[in-house]
Amino acid sequence: MNIDSVGPAERALVRGSSFRTYIKTSDPRGIGDTALIGTGYPSSPITSFTEKTGKDGTQSVLWLSADTFGNPTYVKRTVIVDNTAPAVSIKKAPKNKAKVKKKFTGTATGSPRSSWWPPTPRRPTASP
């Protein structure tokens, strides 16, 4: 049994109320069955499914594929659900409508601090 592709990618960032998951398999003896494991999934055989996202955090799907002899192969995919919009707070910067004549350093903080967010604050610099 060959798992040719599974989507989305492991630890992919997904947004919205749903995401599409799929599996592509091949086997010289033929494919007997493909299914999503869990409650509430449609009966097999299926090769793609639109999964609802829950609250922010990780969410997993488990695919089962078996050849015509019944030999199973399982593939688990975990995605990161992130539907919280980021917020930025400017801590230090020139006043509004200020005419900048030389380089300056500003500071800002952002939230939420997701796993994909840079681990240290960045200090942007700008020139006139």
C-alpha positions in Angstrom: 0.0 0.0 0.0 1.5 3.4 -1.0 0.2 6.6 0.4 1.0 9.0 -2.5 -0.3 12.2 -0.8 -2.3 13.4 2.1 -3.5 16.9 2.7 -3.3 19.3 4.2 0.3 19.2 5.2 1.3 18.2 8.7 0.8 21.2 11.1 -0.6 23.4 8.3 -2.3 26.6 9.5 -6.0 26.6 8.6 -8.5 29.4 9.0 -12.3 29.6 8.5 -15.1 27.3 9.5 -13.8 24.2 7.6 -10.9 22.8 5.7 -10.5 20.2 3.0 -8.6 16.9 3.7 -7.8 14.3 1.1 -5.8 11.1 0.6 -4.4 9.6 -2.6 -3.2 6.0 -2.5 -2.0 3.3 -4.9 -1.3 -0.4 -4.7 -0.4 -3.0 -7.4 -3.1 -5.3 -6.0 -5.7 -2.5 -6.0 -7.3 -0.3 -3.4 -9.9 -2.0 -1.3 -11.1 0.9 0.9 -10.3 4.4 2.1 -12.0 6.1 5.0 -11.8 8.7 7.6 -11.8 7.3 11.1 -14.0 8.9 13.8 -17.5 9.7 14.6 -19.8 11.3 12.1 -17.7 10.7 9.0 -19.4 9.5 5.8 -19.3 5.8 4.9 -16.4 4.6 2.9 -15.0 4.6 0.3 -14.1 8.3 0.2 -10.9 10.1 -0.7 -11.7 13.7 0.3 -13.8 15.4 2.9 -14.6 18.9 4.2 -13.9 18.9 7.9 -15.3 21.5 10.3 -12.8 23.5 12.3 -13.3 23.8 16.0 -11.9 26.4 18.4 -8.3 27.6 17.9 -5.6 25.0 18.5 -4.7 21.7 17.0 -7.1 19.3 15.3 -6.4 15.9 13.8 -7.9 13.7 11.2 -7.0 10.0 10.8 -7.2 8.3 7.3 -7.4 4.5 6.8 -6.5 2.9 3.5 -6.5 -0.8 2.8 -5.6 -2.9 -0.2 -7.9 -5.5 -1.7 -6.5 -8.1 0.7 -7.5 -6.0 3.7 -4.0 -4.9 4.8 -4.5 -1.5 6.4 -2.4 1.7 6.5 -3.2 4.6 8.7 -2.1 8.3 8.2 -2.8 11.0 10.8 -2.7 14.7 10.0 -2.7 17.4 12.6 -3.5 21.0 11.5 -3.4 24.2 13.5 -6.7 26.1 13.6 -6.2 29.9 13.9 -9.3 32.1 13.5 -8.2 34.8 16.0 -7.3 38.0 14.2 -4.0 39.5 15.2 -3.8 42.8 17.1 -0.9 45.2 17.2 -0.1 47.8 19.8 2.4 50.6 19.0 4.5 51.3 22.1 7.0 53.8 20.7 6.9 55.8 17.4 6.9 59.4 16.1 3.7 61.3 16.7 1.0 61.3 14.0 1.8 63.5 11.0 5.4 64.1 12.3 8.0 65.0 9.7 10.7 62.4 10.1 14.2 63.8 9.3 16.4 61.0 10.5 16.2 57.3 11.3 14.1 56.3 14.3 13.3 53.1 16.2 9.8 52.1 17.0 8.5 49.3 19.2 5.3 47.3 19.0 3.7 44.2 20.5 1.4 41.8 18.8 -1.1 39.2 19.9 -1.9 36.3 19.8 1.5 34.7 20.1 0.8 31.7 17.9 3.4 29.0 17.3 4.2 30.6 13.9 4.8 34.1 15.4 8.4 35.2 15.8 9.7 34.3 19.3 11.3 37.7 20.0 9.9 41.2 19.4 11.1 42.9 16.3 12.3 46.5 16.3 11.4 48.1 13.0 13.5 51.0 11.7 12.5 53.5 9.1 14.3 56.2 7.1 12.8 59.4 5.8 
